[in-house]
Amino acid sequence: LLKLHEEWQADAIPAIRFRIGINTDSVLVGNFGCEYRINYTVLGSGVSLASRLEAANKPFGTVTLVAESTHAALLSTFAFRCVGNMALPGKTATVAAYEPLYRYPAIGSPTSGGLQSSVARRTCSAMTSQEIQLANVLQ
């Protein structure tokens, strides 16, 4: 995409900007409704969390954020930076948000060769004032 942006910039075509929120969870996917009105959609709290992660990219200044469940599943493949905790409406516990930084080389993993950095291992701590502001925006 960065290469395309460079080419487009030469042709005065605006760059594409987007944000991504990723959560690993069980959800319902399919056609929902009745015979008169059917809608293909995705339902579940996992979808809501992914949507909130996508929205949280803007105040955090990131492009992609993943939830704790995705972070745990990919910790041996990717390095992550914990950007903070998010308070979600209707939930008592906060959810940590992680930014993927880079994919580990195929020849090593964070557990086999000591490649895992403190950034990848770091866990989120108490909410900062910026995170509390973000939580209020998301509610």
Sequence and secondary structure as in RCSB ss.txt:
>XXXX:A:sequence
LLKLHEEWQADAIPAIRFRIGINTDSVLVGNFGCEYRINYTVLGSGVSLASRLEAANKPFGTVTLVAESTHAALL
STFAFRCVGNMALPGKTATVAAYEPLYRYPAIGSPTSGGLQSSVARRTCSAMTSQEIQLANVLQ
>XXXX:A:secstr
 HHHHHHHHHTT       EEE     EEEEEEETTEEEEEEESHHHHHHHHHHHHHHHHT SEEE HHHHHHHT
TTEEEEEEEEEE TT SSEEEEEEEEEE  TT  TTTSS   HHHH    S  HHHHHHHHHH 
